[in-house]
Amino acid sequence: MPSYTPPLRDMQFLMHEVHQAVDQLRAMPRFADLDADTLNAVMEEAGKFTSTVTAPLNLSGDAEGCILDKANHAITTPKGFKEAYAQFVEGGWPALTCDPEYGGQGLPSTIGTCVGEMLNASNQAWAMYYGLSHGAYEAIHAHGSEAQQQTFLPKLTSGEWTGTMCLTEPHCGTDLGLLRTKAEPQPDGSYKLTGSKIFISAGEHDFAANIVHLVLARLPDAPKGSKGISLFVVPKFLVNADGSLGARNPIICTGIEHKMGIHGNSTCQMSLDGAVGTLVGQPNKGLMAMFVMMNAARLGVGNQGLGQTEVAYQNALAYAKERLQMRSLSGPKAPDQPADPIIVHPDVRKMLLTAKAYAEGGRALAMQCALLLDKARHHPDAAVRQDSEDMVALLTPIVKAFLTDNGVTATNACMQVYGGHGYIHETGAEQFVRDARINPIYEGTNTVQALDLLGRKVLANQGATLRKLGQQVAALLKEESANPRMAEFTAPLAALAGQLSQFSTEIGVKAMTNPDEVGAAASDFLRVAGHLVFGYQFVCMASVALKKIAEGSTDPFYAGKLQTARFYFARLFPETASLMLAARSGAAVLLDTDAALA
């Protein structure tokens, strides 16, 4: 049976030694009293909850799945899931980063990201119920009316109610401009919504007394396409003026999807038959409001990919140290045993180190993004807020796509470490692969993320934000230039930084005459950019590790960090060369293929 040990040492290393998070956070009035002990205590308690409560339910939850009672449209979640959520609520975890005005604890997103990784690593299917609720909280907090905020935010903050996002319909996925759900205005200012939604994660369950659905729909006079979409709050149970629950709203689960993975999460087909809702924000401006939730979800999905990478690595590493098979090519390493443990074999180490490097690079990037989010929301300097917001916008598609693609690579590699035993359910390895595989698909496929990065975040502003990132990289390289021991890490990063600028310019020039060049290059471009930001993080981590060793530290953690960075730059980072070579082949080799695809 698989296990999970929260990577607290690495989280604290990043939080306190690499990113100096406390100093950055205390520059914001909201977090002026924050200290390292508080952040460490939260991480440690989250580690206890995830390792002892949610992790033990992961394998059994996958085997049991969710059950729909078609007679009353109710869903029963796997054994222990509901009780774990009650314990989560009792511990105050849903309120961790929420606004104190609505009962929240007001802690920074930086610590929320660490807790989120642990939840996802221990049990991604279970963690989704909470993650979607927090996304609904964020959208209502940013765009809801005062009445909506007073009605829904305290309950979402406490975890008494949960939330969802209802976007996708049977005939459209990412292209929300095609959606058909209708919203008819009523004399009392409410709306009645009619339509069908699919792939609604946590759309129905037995965790909470009420579910707050955020639903995209069209008003009768709405313009066609994405400019005619409005957002509505549609609760499972209507809420009376005194806050008590009223009548059952006709938004029901009519079917449950039978999925490849995340079996413990209810993925629902939802029907709205005159369901009562209230408008969030302005008419026909629903996507603007929903993007608050969608962007939060995209960062959250990146964290899901990171979580699966970490837990798969931990279990594969433990197995590789115990499994005896064959002898090392350079001679026996365990002569007292009938065979050597498979960790002695170079290719097994390659697979393990791939997962480890992708986990450590992803964790560092996720934490940096969380710090930027905190600055964008709470920093007293408007210029810092704007710069942070710009950088989060640039990094969000990278976090979502790069971390989830890496998660698929890492979980597959870790399953391979097990050999035939990895293909068996009891080890957990194949579940990590199945659960990780959804992450590049939902919340905007990774191709959509790549188009967003290259088209909207880079070319649309002539590379202005990308240049800001380049300036950060250049500043780090200058800072480390006097240290020859850093050259093995800084030299490849410096080379790629220059190449990426030229690469984006080339694509932009081609796109002026043929827009399909953007689509042809986007996915490769995103992976190159992903390696750039990972390379930046690994240089930061290696620099700290070298300084600690120079100061006399004998902690093997720092030596391990250097070895991982060395592996990353030698074995994974060079992928960028082949990616740019492939992208430069252009759109024609993809589109002039009618005969091949006949």
C-alpha positions in Angstrom: 0.0 0.0 0.0 1.4 3.4 -0.9 2.3 6.0 1.7 2.9 9.7 1.8 5.4 11.8 3.8 5.0 15.6 3.4 8.2 17.2 2.1 8.4 19.7 5.0 12.2 20.1 4.8 12.1 21.1 1.2 9.1 23.4 1.7 10.8 25.1 4.6 14.1 25.4 2.6 12.2 27.2 -0.2 10.1 29.3 2.2 12.9 30.5 4.5 16.2 30.0 2.7 15.5 30.5 -1.0 12.5 32.9 -1.3 12.9 34.6 2.1 9.1 34.5 2.2 8.6 36.0 5.7 10.6 39.1 4.9 8.6 39.6 1.7 5.3 39.0 3.3 5.9 41.2 6.3 6.4 44.1 3.9 2.6 43.9 3.4 0.5 45.4 6.2 -1.9 42.4 6.2 1.0 40.1 7.1 3.1 42.4 9.2 2.9 40.2 12.3 3.7 36.9 10.4 6.6 34.8 11.5 8.4 31.7 10.5 7.2 29.7 13.4 3.6 30.3 12.4 4.2 29.1 8.8 6.1 26.1 10.0 3.4 25.1 12.5 0.8 25.3 9.7 2.9 23.1 7.4 3.5 20.6 10.1 -0.2 20.3 11.1 -1.2 20.0 7.4 1.4 17.3 7.1 -0.1 15.3 9.9 -3.6 15.7 8.5 -2.6 14.6 5.0 -0.4 11.7 6.0 -2.8 10.2 8.5 -6.3 11.2 7.3 -6.5 11.7 3.5 -3.6 9.6 2.3 -4.9 6.3 3.7 -8.2 6.9 1.8 -6.6 7.4 -1.6 -6.3 3.8 -2.7 -9.6 2.7 -1.2 -11.4 5.8 -2.6 -10.1 5.0 -6.1 -11.4 1.4 -5.8 -14.8 2.4 -4.5 -15.5 5.5 -6.5 -18.7 7.5 -6.1 -22.2 6.1 -6.4 -25.2 8.0 -7.8 -28.8 7.2 -6.6 -30.7 8.1 -9.8 -34.0 8.2 -7.9 -33.1 11.1 -5.7 -30.0 12.4 -7.6 -27.8 12.0 -4.5 -24.2 10.9 -4.6 -22.4 8.8 -2.0 -18.7 9.4 -1.8 -16.2 6.6 -0.9 -16.0 5.3 2.7 -14.3 7.8 5.0 -14.3 10.8 2.6 -17.2 12.5 4.3 -15.8 12.0 7.7 -12.4 13.3 6.6 -14.0 16.4 5.3 -15.8 16.9 8.6 -12.4 16.7 10.4 -11.0 19.1 7.9 -13.7 21.6 8.6 -13.4 21.1 12.4 -9.7 21.9 12.1 -10.5 25.3 10.4 -8.6 24.4 7.2 -11.0 25.8 4.7 -10.6 29.3 6.3 -6.8 29.3 6.1 -6.3 32.0 3.5 -9.8 33.5 3.5 -10.6 37.1 4.4 -11.1 37.6 8.2 -14.1 39.7 7.4 -15.9 36.5 6.5 -14.4 34.3 9.2 -11.1 33.5 7.5 -7.7 33.3 9.1 -6.2 35.7 6.6 -2.9 33.8 6.0 -1.0 34.3 2.8 -1.5 32.3 -0.4 2.1 31.2 0.0 1.2 28.9 2.9 -2.0 27.9 1.2 0.0 26.6 -1.8 2.1 24.4 0.5 -1.0 23.0 2.1 -2.6 22.5 -1.3 0.3 20.5 -2.5 0.1 18.2 0.5 -3.6 17.6 0.0 -3.2 16.9 -3.7 -0.3 14.5 -3.1 -2.1 12.6 -0.4 -5.4 12.3 -2.2 -6.1 14.4 -5.3 -9.7 13.2 -5.7 -10.6 14.2 -2.2 -8.7 17.5 -2.3 -10.8 18.7 -5.3 -13.9 19.1 -3.2 -12.1 21.8 -1.1 -10.2 23.3 -4.1 -13.3 24.0 -6.1 -15.0 25.5 -3.0 -12.1 27.9 -2.5 -12.3 28.9 -6.2 -16.0 29.7 -5.8 -15.0 31.8 -2.7 -12.4 33.7 -4.7 -14.9 34.5 -7.5 -17.7 35.7 -5.2 -15.2 37.6 -3.1 -13.9 39.5 -6.2 -17.1 40.1 -8.1 -20.1 39.2 -6.0 -22.6 41.8 -4.7 -22.6 42.7 -1.0 -25.7 40.5 -0.6 -24.0 37.5 -2.3 -20.8 38.0 -0.3 -22.7 38.1 3.0 -24.9 35.1 2.1 -22.3 32.8 0.7 -18.7 33.7 1.8 -19.0 32.9 5.5 -20.3 29.5 4.7 -17.7 28.8 2.0 -15.0 30.1 4.4 -16.0 27.8 7.2 -16.4 24.9 4.8 -20.1 24.3 5.9 -21.0 24.8 2.2 -18.9 23.8 -0.8 -18.8 25.3 -4.3 -18.4 24.3 -7.9 -17.8 25.9 -11.3 -20.4 24.9 -14.0 -18.9 25.8 -17.4 -18.7 22.9 -19.9 -21.7 21.7 -21.9 -22.1 18.5 -24.0 -21.5 20.3 -27.3 -18.6 22.6 -26.2 -15.6 22.3 -24.0 -13.0 25.1 -23.9 -14.9 27.2 -26.4 -17.4 28.7 -24.0 -18.7 31.1 -26.6 -20.8 28.1 -27.8 -22.7 27.5 -24.6 -26.5 27.5 -24.6 -27.7 27.5 -21.0 -30.3 30.2 -20.7 -31.0 32.7 -17.9 -34.5 34.3 -17.9 -34.9 37.4 -15.7 -37.6 37.4 -13.1 -39.6 40.2 -11.6 -37.8 39.9 -8.2 -34.4 40.5 -9.8 -33.4 36.8 -9.8 -33.0 34.6 -12.9 -34.2 31.1 -13.8 -31.6 29.0 -15.6 -32.2 26.1 -17.9 -29.7 23.9 -19.6 -27.2 21.1 -19.2 -23.6 21.0 -18.0 -21.1 18.1 -18.0 -17.8 17.3 -16.4 -18.8 19.2 -13.2 -16.3 18.1 -10.6 -17.9 17.9 -7.1 -21.3 18.9 -8.6 -23.1 16.6 -6.1 -21.8 14.8 -3.0 -22.6 14.1 0.7 -20.0 16.4 2.3 -22.0 19.5 3.0 -25.5 20.9 3.6 -25.4 23.1 0.5 -23.4 23.4 -2.7 -22.9 26.8 -4.3 -22.8 26.5 -8.1 -21.2 29.2 -10.2 -22.9 28.8 -13.6 -22.2 30.4 -16.9 -25.4 31.2 -19.0 -26.8 33.5 -21.6 -29.4 36.3 -21.1 -32.2 36.5 -23.7 -30.7 39.5 -25.4 -27.1 38.4 -25.1 -24.6 38.9 -28.0 -23.3 35.8 -29.6 -20.0 34.2 -28.6 -18.0 34.8 -25.5 -19.1 38.5 -25.2 -22.6 37.3 -24.3 -21.9 35.1 -21.3 -23.1 36.0 -17.8 -22.2 34.4 -14.4 -24.8 33.3 -11.8 -24.8 32.0 -8.3 -27.1 29.0 -8.2 -27.2 27.2 -4.8 -28.3 23.6 -4.5 -30.7 24.8 -1.8 -32.2 28.3 -1.9 -31.1 30.5 1.1 -33.8 32.2 3.2 -33.4 35.8 4.3 -32.3 34.6 7.8 -29.5 32.4 6.3 -31.4 29.1 6.8 -31.8 26.7 3.9 -35.0 26.8 1.9 -36.4 24.9 -1.0 -34.4 22.5 -3.2 -33.3 24.3 -6.3 -33.8 22.4 -9.6 -30.1 22.0 -10.4 -29.6 18.2 -10.1 -27.1 15.5 -11.0 -28.5 13.3 -13.8 -25.4 11.2 -14.4 -21.9 10.5 -13.1 -18.9 10.1 -15.4 -17.0 6.8 -15.4 -13.4 8.1 -15.6 -9.9 6.9 -16.0 -8.8 8.4 -12.7 -9.8 10.6 -9.7 -12.6 8.1 -9.0 -13.1 9.4 -5.5 -14.3 12.8 -6.9 -17.8 13.0 -8.3 -17.7 14.3 -11.9 -21.3 15.1 -12.7 -23.7 15.7 -15.5 -25.9 18.5 -14.3 -29.4 19.6 -15.4 -30.9 23.0 -14.7 -34.6 23.2 -15.1 -35.6 26.7 -14.1 -33.0 26.8 -11.3 -33.0 30.1 -9.4 -29.8 32.1 -9.5 -28.6 35.7 -9.0 -26.3 37.6 -11.4 -22.6 37.9 -10.4 -21.1 41.2 -11.7 -22.4 42.8 -14.9 -24.5 41.2 -17.6 -22.5 39.7 -20.4 -19.3 40.1 -18.4 -19.4 36.6 -16.8 -16.1 35.4 -18.2 -14.3 38.2 -16.5 -15.7 37.2 -13.2 -15.3 33.5 -13.8 -11.6 33.9 -14.8 -10.9 34.7 -11.2 -12.0 31.2 -10.4 -10.5 29.7 -13.6 -7.0 31.3 -13.0 -7.0 30.1 -9.4 -8.0 26.7 -10.6 -5.2 26.6 -13.2 -2.6 27.3 -10.5 -4.4 24.7 -8.4 -4.2 22.1 -11.2 -0.5 22.8 -11.5 -0.3 22.0 -7.8 -2.1 18.8 -8.5 0.5 17.8 -11.1 3.2 18.6 -8.5 1.5 16.6 -5.8 1.2 13.5 -8.0 4.9 13.9 -9.0 6.0 14.0 -5.4 4.0 11.1 -4.0 4.9 8.9 -7.0 8.6 9.7 -6.5 8.5 8.9 -2.8 6.9 5.5 -3.3 9.1 4.6 -6.3 12.2 5.6 -4.3 11.3 3.4 -1.4 10.6 0.5 -3.7 13.9 0.9 -5.6 15.8 0.7 -2.4 14.2 -2.5 -1.4 13.6 -4.4 -4.6 16.5 -6.9 -5.4 17.1 -7.7 -9.0 20.3 -8.3 -11.1 23.7 -7.0 -10.3 25.3 -3.6 -10.9 27.2 -3.5 -14.2 30.3 -2.4 -12.3 30.1 -5.2 -9.7 27.9 -6.3 -6.8 26.9 -3.4 -4.5 25.2 -5.7 -2.0 27.4 -8.8 -2.0 25.6 -10.3 1.1 22.3 -10.3 -0.9 21.3 -12.6 -3.8 21.0 -9.5 -6.0 21.5 -5.7 -5.8 18.7 -3.3 -5.1 17.5 -1.8 -8.4 18.5 1.7 -7.3 22.1 0.9 -8.2 21.1 0.8 -11.9 21.7 4.0 -13.9 18.4 4.0 -15.7 16.4 3.5 -12.5 18.2 6.5 -11.0 17.4 8.5 -14.1 13.7 7.8 -13.7 13.8 8.6 -10.0 15.9 11.8 -10.5 13.5 12.9 -13.3 10.6 12.8 -10.9 12.6 14.4 -8.0 13.9 17.3 -10.2 10.4 18.0 -11.6 9.0 17.9 -8.1 11.6 20.3 -6.6 11.5 22.7 -9.5 7.7 22.7 -9.6 7.5 23.3 -5.8 9.9 26.3 -6.1 8.0 27.8 -9.0 4.6 27.2 -7.3 5.8 29.0 -4.2 7.2 31.9 -6.2 3.8 32.3 -7.9 2.0 32.2 -4.6 4.3 35.0 -3.3 3.6 37.0 -6.4 -0.2 36.5 -5.8 0.2 37.8 -2.3 2.0 40.9 -3.6 -0.5 41.5 -6.3 -3.3 41.5 -3.8 -1.8 43.1 -0.7 1.4 45.0 -1.4 1.1 48.7 -0.4 3.1 49.8 -3.5 0.8 50.0 -6.6 3.8 49.4 -8.9 4.8 46.3 -7.1 1.2 45.1 -7.3 1.0 45.7 -11.0 4.4 44.0 -11.7 3.4 41.0 -9.6 0.1 40.7 -11.4 1.8 40.8 -14.8 4.2 38.2 -13.7 1.5 35.9 -12.3 -0.4 36.2 -15.6 2.8 35.1 -17.5 3.6 32.3 -15.2 0.0 30.9 -14.7 -0.1 28.9 -18.0 3.4 27.7 -17.4 2.5 26.4 -13.9 -0.6 24.7 -15.2 0.9 23.1 -18.3 4.5 22.5 -17.5 3.9 21.1 -14.0 1.1 18.8 -15.2 2.9 17.5 -18.3 5.9 16.9 -16.0 3.6 15.1 -13.7 2.5 12.7 -16.4 6.2 12.0 -17.3 7.2 11.6 -13.7 4.4 9.3 -12.6 4.9 7.1 -15.7 8.6 6.9 -14.9 7.9 6.0 -11.3 5.5 3.3 -12.4 8.3 1.9 -14.6 10.6 1.7 -11.6 8.2 -0.9 -10.1 8.2 -3.0 -13.3 5.2 -5.4 -13.3 4.3 -4.5 -9.8 3.7 -0.9 -10.9 0.8 -2.2 -13.1 -1.0 -3.7 -10.1 -3.5 -1.6 -8.2 -2.2 -2.4 -4.7 1.1 -0.6 -5.1 -0.6 2.7 -6.0 1.8 3.4 -8.8 -0.8 3.0 -11.6 -3.3 5.1 -9.7 -0.8 8.0 -9.6 -0.5 7.8 -13.4 -4.3 7.7 -13.9 -4.9 10.5 -11.5 -2.1 12.7 -13.0 -3.4 12.2 -16.6 -6.5 14.4 -16.1 -4.4 17.4 -15.1 -3.1 18.3 -18.6 -6.7 18.1 -19.9 -9.1 20.0 -17.6 -9.1 23.7 -16.7 -8.1 24.5 -20.3 -6.0 21.8 -22.0 -2.3 22.4 -22.1 -2.5 23.4 -25.7 -4.9 26.2 -24.7 -2.4 27.2 -22.0 0.4 27.3 -24.6 -1.7 29.5 -26.9 -2.5 31.8 -24.0 1.2 32.1 -23.1 2.5 32.7 -26.5 -0.4 34.6 -28.1 -1.8 36.7 -25.2 1.0 36.9 -22.7 4.1 37.2 -25.0 3.2 38.4 -28.5 0.2 40.5 -27.7 2.4 43.0 -25.7 5.5 42.6 -27.9 7.2 40.5 -25.2 7.1 43.2 -22.5 6.4 40.8 -19.6 8.8 38.2 -21.0 11.5 40.9 -21.0 10.7 41.6 -17.3 11.3 37.9 -16.6 14.5 38.1 -18.6 15.6 41.0 -16.5 15.1 38.9 -13.4 17.1 36.1 -14.8 19.9 38.5 -15.9 20.0 40.0 -12.4 20.4 36.6 -10.9 23.1 35.6 -13.3 25.0 38.8 -12.6 24.8 38.2 -8.9 26.3 34.7 -9.3 28.9 35.6 -12.0 31.7 35.9 -9.5 31.3 32.4 -8.2 33.0 29.8 -10.4 31.3 26.9 -8.6 28.0 28.2 -9.9 29.1 28.1 -13.6 27.7 24.6 -14.3 24.3 26.0 -13.4 24.4 29.5 -14.6 26.0 28.9 -18.0 23.1 26.8 -19.5 20.5 29.3 -18.0 22.3 32.2 -19.5 22.4 30.5 -22.9 18.7 29.7 -22.9 17.7 33.2 -21.7 19.3 34.7 -24.9 17.9 32.0 -27.1 14.3 32.4 -25.8 14.2 36.1 -26.7 15.3 35.3 -30.2 12.9 32.4 -30.4 9.9 34.4 -29.5 10.8 37.1 -32.0 11.1 34.6 -34.8 7.7 33.2 -34.1 6.2 36.7 -33.9 7.7 37.6 -37.3 6.3 34.4 -38.9 2.9 35.0 -37.3 2.5 38.4 -39.0 2.0 36.6 -42.3 0.7 33.3 -41.0 -1.2 33.2 -37.7 -1.0 29.3 -37.7 2.7 29.6 -36.9 1.6 30.6 -33.3 -0.4 27.4 -33.0 2.4 25.3 -34.5 5.0 26.6 -32.1 3.0 27.3 -28.9 3.4 24.0 -27.0 7.1 23.8 -27.7 7.5 27.4 -26.7 5.8 26.8 -23.4 8.1 23.9 -22.5 11.1 26.0 -23.4 9.8 28.8 -21.1 9.0 26.3 -18.4 12.6 25.1 -18.5 13.8 28.8 -18.3 11.8 29.4 -15.1 12.8 26.0 -13.7 16.4 26.8 -14.5 16.1 30.1 -12.6 14.7 28.2 -9.6 17.5 25.6 -9.6 20.2 28.3 -9.8 18.6 29.9 -6.8 18.5 26.6 -4.9 22.0 25.6 -5.9 23.3 29.0 -4.8 21.9 28.6 -1.3 23.1 25.0 -1.0 26.6 26.0 -2.0 26.7 28.8 0.6 25.5 26.5 3.3 28.1 24.0 2.5 30.8 26.7 2.4 29.6 27.8 5.9 30.4 24.4 7.2 27.0 22.6 7.0 27.2 18.8 6.8 23.5 18.4 6.3 23.2 15.9 3.4 20.1 17.9 2.2 22.3 20.5 0.6 24.5 18.0 -1.1 21.4 16.3 -2.4 20.1 19.6 -3.7 23.2 20.2 -5.7 23.2 16.7 -7.2 19.5 17.2 -8.2 20.3 20.5 -9.8 23.3 19.0 -11.6 21.1 16.2 -13.0 18.4 18.6 -14.1 20.8 20.8 -16.1 22.6 17.8 -17.6 19.7 15.5 -18.4 16.4 17.5 -18.6 17.3 21.1 -19.5 18.9 20.1 -22.9 15.3 19.2 -24.1 15.0 22.9 -25.0 17.3 22.5 -28.0 15.2 19.9 -29.6 12.0 21.8 -28.8 13.2 24.9 -30.5 14.5 22.9 -33.5 11.1 21.3 -33.9 9.2 24.5 -33.5 11.3 26.2 -36.2 10.2 23.6 -38.7 7.0 25.8 -39.0 3.3 25.2 -39.5 3.5 23.6 -43.0 4.7 20.2 -41.8 1.6 20.1 -39.6 -1.0 21.6 -41.9 0.0 20.5 -45.4 -0.9 17.0 -44.4 -4.4 16.3 -45.9 -3.2 13.2 -47.7 -1.5 11.8 -44.5 -4.7 12.4 -42.5 -7.2 11.3 -45.1 
